[in-house]
């Protein structure tokens, strides 16, 4: 479905003009976010029109191409696409809980699972929030306002997840967490508004626990490099200096990799050592069309299984996203030669 048809369908779902008295506060909260989305989309369209050439796409903070909001839209109430076989093992087969399920005050474990819509563009953490940390996250959720069918919502796309509360001896309570539109979070039959606040609470507690609790190393499996149209990002931001393993993906004429190689420990150390002084803010450049050109991507993983993807752009520069910030890295000649040899083996 193209963007025009998508927008038409979204607008066709708009209810009769609602009471707008409560929109002012909501509009102020979302104004900055919508402005950033609109600016990045506009810049990408402008440069493509001027150069007529391939340019690195414009992404929102999640790494997905964003459509700016133009008007309030109807609240999305349907269930999200569920995790697939490409999702982490602990997430497979899950579906949002229904009545009589309730949001618990605490749980033994709190997991975050990407839905099928988000699995290709975002990496959820493989470890869970545990103990008292679960109570803090769930308290943030239950303290949010309840969703209203007449609520003003934006139309941009973004990642969505399932927030899973597990307690030994009881069925899991599976809740939605949508980082776009109305930002719905909680049970599908009684959602609340403020998913980003819950996600922030979750990542804060998980970061704190990683510093305090010894955990075994986690191995990220499945596809890591992603399609050329997007740069996958991690919920838990990872820097290159944290890399302990990695893969090199080779792309041909299509958007999917044609070959993927596991980097040796020495390769990963060489990449980490090459970074200081050779990275900085991303500067967009027009890229001439090169039929059958070979492009590379490097997917580095951390001890916890978090991922940072380095995507080759013009002039051998690699682009990556950390914490919503677009950055670039220019490998040294020695490392560039090393990567070429890995790509050919």
Number of C-alpha atoms within 10 A of each C-alpha: 6 6 9 9 10 12 15 10 11 16 16 11 12 15 13 8 8 14 9 10 7 12 15 10 9 12 15 10 10 12 11 10 16 19 12 15 20 17 12 18 18 14 13 16 13 11 16 15 10 9 12 13 14 15 19 21 19 20 21 21 18 25 25 22 20 21 21 20 19 13 13 22 21 22 22 16 13 8 11 20 15 21 23 17 11 15 23 19 13 12 22 15 11 17 20 20 20 14 9 5 15 14 18 15 14 20 22 16 20 26 22 28 28 28 27 19 17 23 23 22 23 26 25 22 24 18 19 22 26 19 14 13 23 26 19 16 23 22 17 18 23 17 11 17 11 14 17 13 11 19 19 21 21 24 24 20 18 22 21 26 28 26 26 25 26 21 15 9 6 8 11 19 24 26 26 27 30 26 22 18 19 25 23 26 30 30 21 20 15 16 23 23 22 24 25 16 16 24 22 14 20 25 19 15 19 21 13 12 17 14 9 9 8 8 12 9 11 15 13 20 11 9 16 27 29 22 16 19 16 21 26 27 29 22 21 21 16 22 18 21 15 16 23 17 22 24 21 23 24 19 19 15 13 10 12 15 20 12 13 19 15 15 19 14 12 10 18 22 15 14 22 17 12 17 16 11 8 11 16 14 13 16 11 16 13 16 15 12 11 10 8 10 9 13 18 23 26 26 24 28 25 21 16 21 24 25 32 29 27 24 26 21 19 16 9 15 16 21 25 26 26 21 14 15 13 17 16 21 22 19 18 14 9 10 16 14 12 14 18 12 10 19 19 9 6
